């Protein structure tokens, strides 16, 4: 993880939308940083909120790419792993899994 990075955001988001976007990225961080990983249901809820807040896939991918660049954590890989399994928790083993 890169120390002291800022979450990527796009212009025009209101406070609630910023909280939703940051909340999703925090769940991605948990998948990498927490020993037990992140609760799959909470991750998917945060991801669905992220997708609702940013319905344009281009914006979603832009922020995910910038988050990967800044943090070393791959949101795409975390969501892919969560979708591919019915496990209770999602745990990633190191940065940049899946890409």
C-alpha positions as CSV (number, residue, x, y, z in Angstrom):
1,X,0.0,0.0,0.0
2,X,1.2,3.5,-0.7
3,X,1.2,5.5,2.4
4,X,-0.7,8.8,2.6
5,X,-2.6,8.5,-0.7
6,X,-5.9,10.3,-1.3
7,X,-9.0,8.7,-2.7
8,X,-9.7,9.4,-6.3
9,X,-12.9,11.4,-6.9
10,X,-14.6,13.1,-9.8
11,X,-15.9,16.7,-9.8
12,X,-19.6,17.3,-9.1
13,X,-20.2,14.7,-6.4
14,X,-22.2,15.8,-3.4
15,X,-21.2,14.8,0.2
16,X,-23.3,11.6,0.3
17,X,-21.9,10.5,-3.1
18,X,-18.3,11.1,-1.9
19,X,-19.1,9.0,1.2
20,X,-20.4,6.2,-0.9
21,X,-17.4,6.2,-3.3
22,X,-14.9,6.4,-0.4
23,X,-16.8,3.7,1.4
24,X,-16.4,1.3,-1.5
25,X,-12.7,1.9,-1.7
26,X,-12.4,1.4,2.1
27,X,-14.0,-2.1,1.6
28,X,-11.4,-2.8,-1.1
29,X,-8.7,-1.8,1.4
30,X,-10.1,-4.1,4.0
31,X,-9.9,-7.1,1.6
32,X,-6.1,-6.5,1.4
33,X,-5.3,-5.2,4.9
34,X,-7.6,-7.0,7.3
35,X,-6.3,-10.4,8.5
36,X,-9.8,-11.8,8.1
37,X,-10.6,-9.9,4.9
38,X,-13.8,-8.1,4.2
39,X,-17.4,-9.3,4.6
40,X,-18.5,-10.3,1.1
41,X,-22.1,-8.9,1.6
42,X,-20.8,-5.6,2.9
43,X,-18.4,-5.4,0.0
44,X,-21.1,-6.1,-2.6
45,X,-23.4,-3.5,-0.9
46,X,-20.7,-0.9,-1.1
47,X,-19.9,-1.9,-4.7
48,X,-23.6,-1.6,-5.7
49,X,-23.7,1.9,-4.1
50,X,-20.6,2.8,-6.0
51,X,-22.2,1.7,-9.3
52,X,-25.4,3.6,-8.5
53,X,-23.6,6.7,-7.6
54,X,-21.5,6.5,-10.8
55,X,-23.7,4.8,-13.4
56,X,-21.3,5.5,-16.2
57,X,-18.9,2.6,-16.5
58,X,-16.2,4.9,-17.9
59,X,-16.3,6.9,-14.6
60,X,-16.2,3.7,-12.5
61,X,-13.2,2.3,-14.4
62,X,-11.4,5.7,-14.3
63,X,-11.7,5.9,-10.5
64,X,-10.8,2.2,-10.0
65,X,-7.7,2.7,-12.2
66,X,-6.7,5.8,-10.3
67,X,-7.3,4.0,-7.0
68,X,-5.0,1.2,-8.1
69,X,-2.3,3.6,-9.2
70,X,-2.5,5.5,-5.9
71,X,-2.9,2.6,-3.5
72,X,-1.7,-0.5,-5.2
73,X,-5.1,-2.1,-4.5
74,X,-7.1,-3.5,-7.4
75,X,-10.8,-2.9,-6.8
76,X,-11.7,-4.9,-10.0
77,X,-9.9,-8.0,-8.7
78,X,-11.6,-7.8,-5.3
79,X,-15.1,-7.5,-6.9
80,X,-14.3,-10.2,-9.4
81,X,-13.2,-12.6,-6.5
82,X,-16.4,-11.7,-4.5
83,X,-18.6,-12.4,-7.5
84,X,-16.9,-15.7,-8.3
85,X,-17.5,-17.2,-4.9
86,X,-20.2,-17.5,-2.2
87,X,-17.7,-17.3,0.7
88,X,-18.5,-15.1,3.7
89,X,-15.3,-13.1,3.5
90,X,-13.1,-11.9,0.7
91,X,-9.3,-11.8,1.4
92,X,-6.7,-10.7,-1.1
93,X,-3.0,-11.8,-0.8
94,X,-1.0,-8.7,-1.7
95,X,-1.5,-5.8,-4.0
96,X,-2.5,-5.9,-7.7
97,X,-4.2,-9.3,-7.6
98,X,-5.9,-10.3,-10.7
99,X,-4.3,-7.8,-13.1
